[in-house]
Amino acid sequence: MVVVGVWSIGSAVFGPPGVGHFRSAAGRAAYVEAYDQAMALLPEPTAQYDIHTDFGVVRAYEWSTDKTAQTTPVVLLPGRSSGVPMWSVNLAGFAAGHRVIAFDALGDAGMSVQSSPLTSMADQAEWIDQVLRVLAPDGVHLVGHSFGGATATAYARFHPERVRSLALLEPVFTFGHPPTRFMAWAMVASLPLIPEGMREHALGKIGGADGEAESQDPMAVMIRTGTRHYSADLPTPSLLSEDEALTMTMPVYVAIAEHESLAGGERAAQRARELLPRATVKIWPDTTHSLPMQEPEALGNELEGFWSAAG
């Protein structure tokens, strides 16, 4: 166990070319401390898993009760640098009626440890499928935010038989491209040596939040620490094509922010309606890219109805 633990930490810090890793052992330690503080805001998980896949070890958590253990699980895929803690304000509502499983994305800041390059969205879909074959082999309600939405879309394309329903919350690179100014702020935020005040400002611009007001929030600290200390090397998703959309026959729900949308705003919503005419597509008023955190109760209620209808 000691050897495995040392190997795991070493892989997380000194990954091979093309593999996401922490830039230093000290940076990883700082991130783990911030991650633990952010995780403390979530309900206590029922179970914790480290699932071995062809691309690395995936950290997953489960929330279930005797009442929900046999329900179709809700599986959550986070945005970049956000990990499982991003769902802190959503989890209680989701878990009230469903078994919930949440991952730290492979190749991104979190407790998952990548070991082999992810060179395509097919690779992204494959590691998820290897995890779900173990934890939820009979199908899932899949939910993704931001880059997690793009990854969820890829999974639904490659493995539609495993997806009972698909909910995409501000999915980037799916129905539209993020505005150029947001991509510039993302590049600034990821630079390891910039002043922390500038990083906070850049992350606030990306998420549509007040970076200064939230600077000491555990989630904000964790994201800031991850963007500073973790070097990701992940494939950039491509926009969903007409042929790809034809494979997505499951019920689909798309949530787009009214303001500061990284998903593409009104144009993305219109494109989603064109590609997926049976999908539910909604622009949420007075929200930004941080939509799931801004409207947890209303979004939870809407998704509960969506999941119930999907079966």
N, C-alpha and C positions, 0 to 999 in steps of 0.2 A: 504493500500500500504506500509506503514511503517513497519507493522508486517511482511508482505511478504518479504520485502527487508532485514530485520534483519534475518529472517529465512534462506533466501537464502545465505547470507554471512556466517551465522553460519554453515550451511550445507557444504559450500565450505571449511571452516576451520576445523570443527570438525565432519567429516563424520563418520558414523557407520562403524564397521569392514567390510573389503572387499570393501570399497568405497574410491575412490580417493579424496584427500583433500589437502589443503595447511596446512603446518605444524604449522603455526602461523598467527595471524591477521597481524602482521608486514610484514611477508613474502608475504602474499596476496597483501597488499598495494603496496609493492615494485614491485610485478609482474604486477599489474594493471597499474602502471605508465609506466613500460617498454612496456607493451602491447599497451597502447594508443599511445606511441611514434612510435612503429612499424606499427600500423594501419594507422598512419598519412601518411605513404609512399604509401598507396593504393589509387586508385580513390575513391571518396566519394560514399558510397553505396546508392543505390536507396531506399532500405528498410532494416530494422533490425528486426529480429524475435527472440523471446524466446519461443520455442515450448515445451510443456509439454509432456513427454513420461513416460512409466512405469519405466524407469530407471533414470529419472532426467530431468532437463530442458536444452534444447539444444539451444545454441546461433548460429544463422544463419544470413547471410547477402546476399543481392541480388543486382546485377547490371543488369539493363535492360533499354531499351529505347523504344519509340513507335515502332521503327523498329524491335527490337528484342523480344518484350514482348511475342509474340506468337510462338517463335521458341522453339524447343526441348531444355530444359535447360541443360547446362553443370554443373555438380555437382562435387565439389572438396573436397576430403578427404585428410587431411594433414598428414605429418609424425609426429612422437612422439615429444612432447614439442614444436611443430612449429605453430599449430593453423592456423587460416585464414591468418595472416600476411605473412606466408611463400610464398604466391602466388603474392607478390607485383610486381615482374617483369614480371609475366605471365598474370596478369588479364586484362590489357588493350587490349592485343592481343586476348584473349579468348572472351572478351565482345564485340569486334567489330562486331561480327556476330551472337552472341548468348546471350540469357539470361543466367546469371551465378549465381549459388548459392554455397556458401561456408560455411562449418561448423567449429566450434571448436569441436573437438572430445570429446564425453562424456567419463569421466574417465581420462582425461589428462589435462595438464595445458592449461588454456584458460578461457573463460567466461561461458562455459557450466558448470552446477552444477550437479554432479552425486548424486543420492539418494539411489539407490539399487545396489547390486553387479552385475557385468557383469561376469558370470562364464563360458561362452562359446562363440564361434564365432557366434552361433545362436543368442545369446543375442545381440551381436554387430550388426548383421544384422537386428534384430528386432527394435532397437531404430532408426536406419537409416530409416527403412520402415515406422515407425510411423511419422517421420518428413516428408518424401517424400509424404506420403498420404495427407498431408496438403499443402505442397508447390509445388509439381510436380507430381500429381497423374497419368499423362498420359505417363510417361516414361522419361528417362534421358540418357544423355551421361555421364557416370560415370568415373571419373579420380581419381586415388589415387597414392600418393607417399610414398615410404618406408613402414612403418606400415599401412599407409592409403591405400597402394596398397593391402596388405593382407586383410584389412577390406573390401575394394571394391570387392575383389575376393569372400569373404564370402557372401557379399550381392548378388552378381551376381549368386552364387550357389543357395541360398535360395529363391531368387525372380527374376529369369531370365526374367519373363514376364514384369518387370518394367525397364529393362536395354536395351536401344537401342544399345549402344556400351559400351565397357569397355577398358579404357586406363590405363595401369599399368606402372608406372615410378619407376624403381629400387625397385620393390616390395620385401620386405623381407619375409622370411618364406613362400614362395609361390612356387617357382621352385627350390629353394636351400636355404641352411642355410648361415647366415653370417659367415665369417671367425672368428675363435676363438679369435683372437687378438682384433677384433672390439667389441666383446661381453665383453671382459675385460675392454676396454676403456669406454664402456657404463656403466659398473658397477662403474668405478672410477668417471665418470661425475655425476652420480646420488647421490653420497655421500654428505650429507648436510654440513659437516664440513671441507671439504678439502679446501686448499687455492685456491683462484679464478684463479690464474695463472695456476695451475694444471688442474682445470676444463676447462679453455679455451683450453689448450693443448689437453685434452681428446676429447672435442667436435670437435676440428679441425681434429683430427685423424679419428673420426667417419664420419664427413661430407666430408673429403678429401679437406678441405680448410685450409688456413693459419690462425690459431686461433689468433695469435698475431696481424697480420695485420688487422683483422676484429674485434678486441676486442671491439671497440666503435661503430660498426655498430648497429643501433637500433634492427635489427633482431637478431644479435648475443647476444646482451645484454638481449633481451627478452628470448631467449632459455636458456641462462646461468642462468637467474633468475628463470625460471620455473624448471629447473633440480635441482636447489638448494632448492627451497621452496615447490615444489609440490610432494606429495607422491602418485604415481599411483599404482593401483592394477587391472591389466587387464589380460585377458587370453592370453597365447602365441599361436599364430596361428600354425596350422599344415600344412605341405607341401601338395599341391594340389595332390589328387590321380587320378588315371585313371578313376574311376567311377564318381568322382566329376566333372572331366573335361568334361564328356559326357553331363552334364546338361548345359554347357556353350555354347549355340548355337549362341549367339550374336557375332557380329564382335569384335575382341580383338586385341589391339595394345600393344606390350610389348617393353619398352625401357630399355636397360641395359647399364651401364657405362663400358667404356673400362678399367679404372683404379680404384682401391680402391672400387670395387663394393661390397655393402652389400647384394645385391640380389643374388649373387653367380657367377657373371661373365659369361664366355663362357659356363660353364657347365649348368648354369641356363638357358641361352638362348637356348641351345640344348634341355634341358628338356621341355621348353615351346613349342618348335617346335614339339616335340614328342607328348606331351599331347594335343596340340591345333594346328593341322596341317594346319588349315585355317587361323591362326592368323598371323599378321604382327609382326615379331620379329626383332629388330634392336639393334646392339651394337653401341653405339654412341662414335666415336673416341674422344680422349683427354678430356673425362669427368670423374667425380667421382660420388659418391653417391648423390652429390648436383646437379645432371644433370639438373633438371628443371630450376634452377637459373643460370646455366652456359650457357645454350643454349635456352634462352626464345624465340627468334625470329624464329629460325629454327624449334624448337619443335612446336611452335604455328602454323607455316605454315603446318607442317606435320600433326598435329592433325586436323587442319581445313579440309584438304583433306580427312582424315579418317572419320570425322563426316559427311561430305557431302556425301561420298559414303555410309555411314551407313543409312542415311535418317532421 
